[in-house]
Amino acid sequence: MNAPPIMHFGTVTLLGRTNVGKSTFLNRALGEPLAITSPLPQTTRDALLGVASHGDAQIAFLDTPGLHRPRTELGKRMNSAAVDSVRSADVVVLMTDAWAHTP
């Protein structure tokens, strides 16, 4: 009797401020445009799941709303969705815009 193949699986949460490229990274990792990308901030309102498969491995990427100073209840909930997604992740990728801090 043959044993079933062993699958390797992990979850990665993409975390960072607004407009740092989390959704663009997700789309590139998946090889297809799953997440909406826009030059306008706060396009992603809820955590978005995309799964990349390579051979016997799968990576579940969670694209999160950008972290920001909330001014409304919606902003508080978006921050909460981003922070809550960290709890279920095996790896957290903290993304930043290095160009935004160049003198």
Helices and strands as residue ranges (DSSP letters): E 8-16, H 22-30, E 48-54, E 57-63, H 73-86, E 91-95, G 98-101
